[in-house]
Amino acid sequence: MRDNDHGPDGIPGETPEPDTAYQAFMLDASQQQALVTRLNRIEGQVRGIRRMIEEPRLCVEILQQLAAAEAALNRISLAVLKFHVEKCVPEGIEQGEAERTKSLAELVDIFDRFAK
């Protein structure tokens, strides 16, 4: 196990090996690292927001930082969604009617979640 292996709840531990059928649907190592770097930056932003609330700081300042953190998370979501639409959905569509239906239903569900 590597030092950065985490289970499904983000807790260090055994990370199950992915099914080979789904490996094509996963981000590559460079994409993962870029997103993790961005998430680490956001994590630092959120810790800073917590400190601002504890100090306390002006509501406007806190809201500005919350909006910045939310925008950064949205950019990560968009990057993952773009990868999914460009790589995963076409792969699913090519695998036949059942997988096509599943892939498109997942895509609609994802758009529905982002629309809220």
N, C-alpha and C positions, 0 to 999 in steps of 0.2 A: 504494500500500500504506500502511495506517495503521501508526502506531508499535506498536500492540498486536496486529498480525496475526501469527499463529503457525501453523506447519505442524502436521501430525498428531502430531509428536513434541515439540511445545511449543517448537520452535526458530523464531525469527523468520524469516519468509520469506513467499512467496506462499501465500495461503490460497485454495484453489479456491472458485469460486462454487458454491453448492448447486444441485442440480436443483430446478426449480420445483415438481415433483411432491412433493418432500419439505419444502418451506419451511413447510408447515402443521405439520410435526412438530418444529419448532425452537422453542426458548425465545425469547421476545421480548426486546427490548433491556433493559427494566427488570428482567426476571427474570435475564438474564445478568449485569447489573451487580451485582445483589444477591448472586448466588452468587459472583461474582469477589471482591467485598468480603469475604465470609465466608471464601473460600479464602485470601485475603491474610492474614487474621487467623490462620488455621490455620498458614499458612506461617511466620508470626512465632512461633507456639507451638512449632513443630518446631525452629526455629533456637534458641529458648530451651531446649528439651530437650537439644539437642546441646551447648549451653554447660554445662548442668547435668551432663552426663556427663563433659565435659572438665574440670570444676572439681575434683574430683568432688563430687557431692552424695549424700545418703542415697537408697538404693534406693526407699524408700517415697515420697519426694518426686518422684522421676523417674516412678515408676509412676502416681502421681496425675496428673501432667501428661500422660503418655501416654494415660491413660484419658480425660482431658478432650479431647485432640486427636482421639482415635478417636470419641468421642461427637459432636464437632462435624462430623466427616466423615460420620458416619451421618445427622445431620440434613440435610446437603446431599444425600446419596443419597436420603433420603426425599422431599425436595422435588422432585427430578428425577423420581423414580418416580411421585409423585403427579401431576405434570404429564403424564407418559407415559400413565398409566392414564386420566386425565381427557380428554386431547386426542388423543394418537396412536392409542391402541387403538380408540376409537370411529371415528376416521377410517378406519383400516384395515379395520374390520369393514364399514363402509358401502361399501367399494370392490369388493365381490364375494367369492366363495368363496375364491379363491386368496390374496388379500390378507388375508382374515379368518383363514384357517389360519395364514398367516405371522405375523400380528400376535399371535395367541394363543400360538403356539409361542415367539415372542420373549418374551412375558410370562411364560410358564412358565420359560423359561431364566433370566430375570432373577430370579424368585423363588428358583430353585434356587441361583443365585450368592449371593444374600443370606442364604440359609438355612445356608450353610457357616460 
